[in-house]
Every structure is written in structure tokens, then in C-alpha cells.
Amino acid sequence: MTLNILFLTVTIKKRHVSAEDVVREQMAKEIIEQNRDRQFSIYRPF
């Protein structure tokens, strides 16, 4: 889809995600979640 607004062109394309990208994003989310849990466990007693 392309929009032309006062000489400004905005193009929106659907991203095609590969299986490797999906696995990488899932692993990153898991690591972030683990780190968040560690932070909570460290700061909870204070």
C-alpha cells in the first residue's frame, strides 16, 4: 500500500518472517523473561 501526501511517499509492506527469525525471537523473549525474574528475586527482599 502506498500513500502520497504532499510529495511524501509512505510505503507499507508485509514482513515475511523466516522460521529462524521466529526461533531467535522466542529465545530472546525467554532470556529477557529469565533476567526479569532474576531482577525481581534480587530486589524483592528489600
Phi and psi restraints in degrees (value plus and minus 20) as a CYANA .aco file:
   2 THR   PHI    -146.6  -106.6
   2 THR   PSI     112.3   152.3
   3 LEU   PHI    -137.0   -97.0
   3 LEU   PSI     111.6   151.6
   4 ASN   PHI    -131.2   -91.2
   4 ASN   PSI      93.5   133.5
   5 ILE   PHI    -148.8  -108.8
   5 ILE   PSI      88.5   128.5
   6 LEU   PHI      27.7    67.7
   6 LEU   PSI      38.4    78.4
   7 PHE   PHI      45.2    85.2
   7 PHE   PSI      -6.1    33.9
   8 LEU   PHI    -129.8   -89.8
   8 LEU   PSI     104.4   144.4
   9 THR   PHI    -129.0   -89.0
   9 THR   PSI     106.7   146.7
  10 VAL   PHI    -137.7   -97.7
  10 VAL   PSI     102.3   142.3
  11 THR   PHI    -135.8   -95.8
  11 THR   PSI     109.8   149.8
  12 ILE   PHI    -136.5   -96.5
  12 ILE   PSI     104.3   144.3
  13 LYS   PHI    -143.7  -103.7
  13 LYS   PSI     125.9   165.9
  14 LYS   PHI     -96.5   -56.5
  14 LYS   PSI     113.4   153.4
  15 ARG   PHI    -100.3   -60.3
  15 ARG   PSI     117.7   157.7
  16 HIS   PHI    -122.1   -82.1
  16 HIS   PSI      94.7   134.7
  17 VAL   PHI    -120.2   -80.2
  17 VAL   PSI     109.2   149.2
  18 SER   PHI    -103.7   -63.7
  18 SER   PSI     146.2   186.2
  19 ALA   PHI     -83.5   -43.5
  19 ALA   PSI     -56.0   -16.0
  20 GLU   PHI     -84.3   -44.3
  20 GLU   PSI     -59.9   -19.9
  21 ASP   PHI     -84.7   -44.7
  21 ASP   PSI     -59.3   -19.3
  22 VAL   PHI     -83.5   -43.5
  22 VAL   PSI     -65.0   -25.0
  23 VAL   PHI     -83.4   -43.4
  23 VAL   PSI     -62.6   -22.6
  24 ARG   PHI     -82.8   -42.8
  24 ARG   PSI     -63.1   -23.1
  25 GLU   PHI     -85.8   -45.8
  25 GLU   PSI     -58.9   -18.9
  26 GLN   PHI     -83.9   -43.9
  26 GLN   PSI     -63.2   -23.2
  27 MET   PHI     -83.4   -43.4
  27 MET   PSI     -61.1   -21.1
  28 ALA   PHI     -83.8   -43.8
  28 ALA   PSI     -61.8   -21.8
  29 LYS   PHI     -83.7   -43.7
  29 LYS   PSI     -60.2   -20.2
  30 GLU   PHI     -83.5   -43.5
  30 GLU   PSI     -62.9   -22.9
  31 ILE   PHI     -84.5   -44.5
  31 ILE   PSI     -62.4   -22.4
  32 ILE   PHI     -82.7   -42.7
  32 ILE   PSI     -61.5   -21.5
  33 GLU   PHI     -84.2   -44.2
  33 GLU   PSI     -61.4   -21.4
  34 GLN   PHI     -82.9   -42.9
  34 GLN   PSI     -62.6   -22.6
  35 ASN   PHI     -84.3   -44.3
  35 ASN   PSI     -59.7   -19.7
  36 ARG   PHI     -83.5   -43.5
  36 ARG   PSI     -61.5   -21.5
  37 ASP   PHI     -83.0   -43.0
  37 ASP   PSI     -60.5   -20.5
  38 ARG   PHI     -82.5   -42.5
  38 ARG   PSI     -63.1   -23.1
  39 GLN   PHI     -81.7   -41.7
  39 GLN   PSI     -63.6   -23.6
  40 PHE   PHI     -83.3   -43.3
  40 PHE   PSI     -59.9   -19.9
  41 SER   PHI     -88.9   -48.9
  41 SER   PSI     -50.1   -10.1
  42 ILE   PHI     -94.5   -54.5
  42 ILE   PSI     -63.8   -23.8
  43 TYR   PHI    -110.2   -70.2
  43 TYR   PSI     -29.3    10.7
  44 ARG   PHI     -83.8   -43.8
  44 ARG   PSI     -64.1   -24.1
  45 PRO   PHI     -85.1   -45.1
  45 PRO   PSI     -42.5    -2.5
